[in-house]
Amino acid sequence: MYRLTLNCLALNVLLLISLFTTSFRTCDARHSVYWRGNRRSIAEGGGSGNHNVLDFGAKGDGTSDDTKAFEDAWKEACKVAASTLLVPSGSTFLVGPISFLGKECKENIVFQLEGKIIAPTSSSTWGSGLLQWIEFKSLKGITIKGKGVIDGRGSVWWNDMGTKMPQTKPTALRFYGSNGVTVNGITIQNSPQTHLKFDNCISIQVFDFTTSSPGDSPNTDGIHLQNSQDAMIYRSTLACGDDCISIQTGCLDIYIHDVDCGPGHGISIGGLGKEKTKACVSNITVRDVTMHETTNGVRIKSWQGGSGSVKQVTFSNIQVSEVANPIIIDQYYCDGGGCNNETSAVAVSNINYINIKGTYTREPVRFACSDSLPCTGISLSTIELKPATGKASLREPFCWEAHGELKTETLPPIKCLKTEKSPGAASQSNNDAC
């Protein structure tokens, strides 16, 4: 009897262990299923920090006005740091003038552009004219990335098509007053005016970016920077009707490399000092760039009557092909004529040209500097520029009040560069108050 009781007790213990183990495994299995499902949901963008514009009423049919849906999706995305506003692939979204504001917006918002956004072509949408179409303003950490397209449908602005569009043409995409801006992978095409613009921004990265507009589209700069600093632009292809990259006053520490430019007007610093304003630009590096069939190569341009300075600029490893004017400094820039002679000027100093090679169609080198503030500190090394096939060398290198050093022999020879110090250069420090 005692032995039987012990056997029953052992059997009961084994049964309890078996039940406990089965229950634990069932619970653990359920947990594994839940975790796998939750992980899949996150991977597909189903988390609370992801906001698809289709979920906010966007139609994506290319004709319905999806502006409000974009605004509503942005408001929700702004509530969560590092959240994403998704513009999905396979759809075309008609969006009117819109501002994505940083007020009450969390940091590090991502605008994931995989589909296509198109601009309205009705003049009533634009009123008397606007300076920008899509704007991101006062944000801390903003990224727009993806394989999508922003299409400004600029032909209705450039050509007389009976649409009576206003004279003020909008920039396609503008960032203003923001810190930590990234533009990656997207394409902007056929902007009515400038494609991508940065005003008063700090810490900018643009890479794997494309602009595409006809070479005769007016004032369609590829990338425009003003009053911005700490910018990197690289691995990008820029085709437009004006400067591929335009660097304006207030720009500091700009680094550009591995860019393909053409058609367009080249890469320009300026025009600076218009209407007797003060302009300050420094620490600019442009290297490993190809330019083909552009009107200019690397250019610095300023208006007479301005003040301030452009200094510490390096252009290196520039390959030009059938570029009209590969190397230019022009302190007599005048867009449209009717400009008066002025004594003051934006000072130009410490400009380095290294390894610039290829073909030109008009004038290889032009340094047109101010009588009162000559250009100083120009250095040239390994310059090899030949007339394009079938083009005679119509002009020799031109220099006026340009001072510097030829570190190697150049092709063609640049005999006009002055090596002695100009008497007017002593007054340069008085003009450079940057």
C-alpha positions, 0 to 999 in steps of 0.5 A: 500500500505504501509503495502504491502511494509513492507510485501515484505521487510520482505519476502526478508530478510527471503529469504536472511537469508535462502540462507546465512544459506544454503550456510554456511552449504554447505561450512561447510559440504564440509570442514568436508568431506575434514577434514575427508578425510585428517585425514584418509590419515594421519592415513594410512601413506599417509602424506609427511613425510612417504616413502614406499620403494615400491614407490621408485621401490622396488620389494619385491619379494625376488630375485630382488635387492632392495638396490637402492630403499632403498637408494632413500627412505632414501634420501627423508625421510631425508629431513623431520624431524621425517619422516618415511621410511616404509618397508611394511609387506607381502614382502621380500626385497633383500638388499645388503650392505647399509649405511644410513648416517646422513649427511644432514639428519634431526632428529628423522627419523623412519625406520618402518620395517614390512616386511622382509629384506634378505642378498645376498648369492653371494660372489661377493656382499661382495668383500673381506669382509665387517664389516657390512651389514646394517649401520646407521651412525652419526644420531641424533634420529634414531628409527628402529621398527616394527614386521619385520625381518632382515635375514643375511642368515648366514649359507653360511658363517658358513658352507662350502657350496661351496660359497667361502664367504670372511673370514671377516663376516659382522655384520647384523645391526650396529649403529655408532656415533649416539645419541638417538638410539631406536631398538624396536620389530624387529627380527634379525636372522642368522647373519653372525657375530654379530646381533646388534652392537653399536659403539660410541653411546649415549642414546640407548634403545633396547626392545622387541627385538629378535635374533635367531641363532643356538647355534653353529653359530660362533661369532654371538653375540646377542648385542655388545656395544663398546665405548657407554654409557647410554644404556637400554636393556630390555624385549628381547630374545637372542639366538645366538652362542656367548655372548647374550650381549657383553660389551666392552671397553668405555661402561658406564651406561649400564642397562640390565633387563628382558632378556632371554638368551640361547643358547649362551655364557651368558652376558659378560664384555670383553675381555678387554685389548687385545694387551696391550690396555687400557679398561674402563668400569663402572656402569653396571647393569644386573638384572632379567635375565634368562639363559638356557643351555649357556656356561657361565652365568655372566662373566668378562674377560680380557687379560693379559697386558692390563690396565684400569679398570672395576668397579661398576658392579651389577649382580642381580636376575639371574636364570640359568638352566644347565649353564656350568659356572654361575659366572666367573671373568677371568683376564687370558682370552686367545682366541686361545692360545699362550698368554704370561704371563704379569704383568699389567692387567685391574683392577677389583673392586666393583663387586656385585653378588646378588640372583643368583640361579639355576643349573650348569654343570661344575663349579659354581664360578670361580674368576681367578684374576691377581697376580699383580692386584688382584680383590677387592670389590667382594661381594656375597649374596644369591648364590644358585647353584646346579649341574644339574640333572644327573651331579656330582659336578666336581669342587668346587668354584675356587678363585685366588687373589680374595678379597671380602665379603660373605654377606650370606652363599652360596651354594656351600660354597665359602671358597676360597674368601680372606677377607684381603686386598692384598698387590698388591691391593694398586697399583690398583689405579696406573693402573686405569686411566679411 
